[in-house]
Amino acid sequence: MRLLFFSILSTLIYSQETEFRKIFERAVIQEVSCDSLIDFCEGKISKKCEAYSGAALILKAKYANSPISKISFFRKGRKKLDDVINKNPNFVECRWLRYSLQKNAPVFLNYNRNLIKDSLYISKYGDDFQKKVLK
């Protein structure tokens, strides 16, 4: 019975992680997925939800119309994601999100301070999916 419980629990955890990643990948190219990710994470209290919420806000800046809205979404998202990483520096998923965003952020935002540090951490502790981003 315990074995069944743990196998179901591990399957649920794995599928939730996969779902976050899928929505995040779609959010990069679809505004509606970005909004879905923000809505999904809203009100949930977990470091993973906080990190993905911050990442989604950064992506939301890409879809905003006014420059003021773009800056606002970017700053809120950056603060949220960086706060999660500062509180949980060993959480690879957060560092992977930040690395992905920093690698693709416009240069004028100057959002690239942690690229090397995150890259080294992901290459050492990340899973195969996360390591693909480094290539």
N, C-alpha and C positions, 0 to 999 in steps of 0.2 A: 504494500500500500504506500509506504514512504517513497519507494522508488518511483512509483507512478506519479505521486505528487511532485517530486523533484523534477521528473522529466517534463511534466506539463508546465511547471513553473519556469524551467529553463527555456522551453519552447516559447512561452509567452514573452519572456524578457527578450529573447533573440528577435522575435517578430516585431516587438515594439521598437527595438533599435533599428531594425531594417526599415520599418515604416518611417521613422524620423528621417533617416538618410534619403529615402526615396522622395519624400515631400520636399526636403531641402534641395535636392538636385533639380526637381521640377520648379521650385521657387526661383531658381536662378534664371529660368527662361519664361516663367509664367507668373504674372501678377496674381492670378487667382490662387495659385498654390502658395504663394508668399502669404497672402491673406489667410488662407486655411491654416498654415503653420502658426501664424500669430494667434488666431482664434483657438486652435487646438491647445496651445501652451498657456493661454490666458487662465489665470486662477489656479493653475497647478503649482504645487510647491515641490520642486525637485531641481537639482542642479542641472540635469539634462534639459528639462523644460526651460529653465532660465537661459541656458546657453543657446538653445535653438531659437528661443524668442528673441534674444539679442541679435543673433545672426539674421533672423527674418526681418528685423527692423532695419538692419544695415542694407539688406537686399531691397526693402521697401523704398529706400531712398532712390534706388535706380528707377522706380516706377512713378515717383512723385512728379508733379508737374512744375511746381514753383521751386526756385532755388532755396528759398527759406525752408520749405517742407523737406527738401532733400537733405539739407544740413541738419535739421531737427531730427529726422529719422536716423540719420547716420550717427549723430552724437549719442542719442538714446541707446541705440543698438550697441555701439562701441563700448559705452559705459557698462551696460548690462553684461555683455560678454566678458569684458576685462575684469569686472567684479567677480564673476563666477570663477574665472581662471585664477585670480589672486587668492580667492578663498580655497580653491581646490587645484593647486598647481600640478598635481599628479593625475588629473583626469584627462586622459588622452583625447577623448571625443571633443572636448572644448578646445583643446589646442589645435586639433585637426580643423575644426570650424574656423578658428581665427586664422590659421595658416591659409586655408582656402580663400578666405575673404581678403586677406592682406595681399596675397599673391596676385589677385585680380583687381585690386582697388586702384583707381586712378592715382597717378604719382602726386598730383597736387594736393591730395588729402593727407599725404605724409603718414599713411597708415601702413607702415612696413617695418616697424621697429623690432618685431619679434619673429620675423621670418626665419632667420638662421637658428635661433634658439628652439622654436617650435619644430622646425624641420629635423633637427637632431633628435629631439625628444620623440617625435613620431617615428623616425627611422629605427629608434631603439625599442620603443614600447608599443607602437601601433600595430593594428592588425593588417592583413594583406590589402584589404580595401583602402585603408587610410594611407598605406605606403604607396599605392598607385598614384595618388595625388602628387607625390614628391617627384615623380618622373616627368 
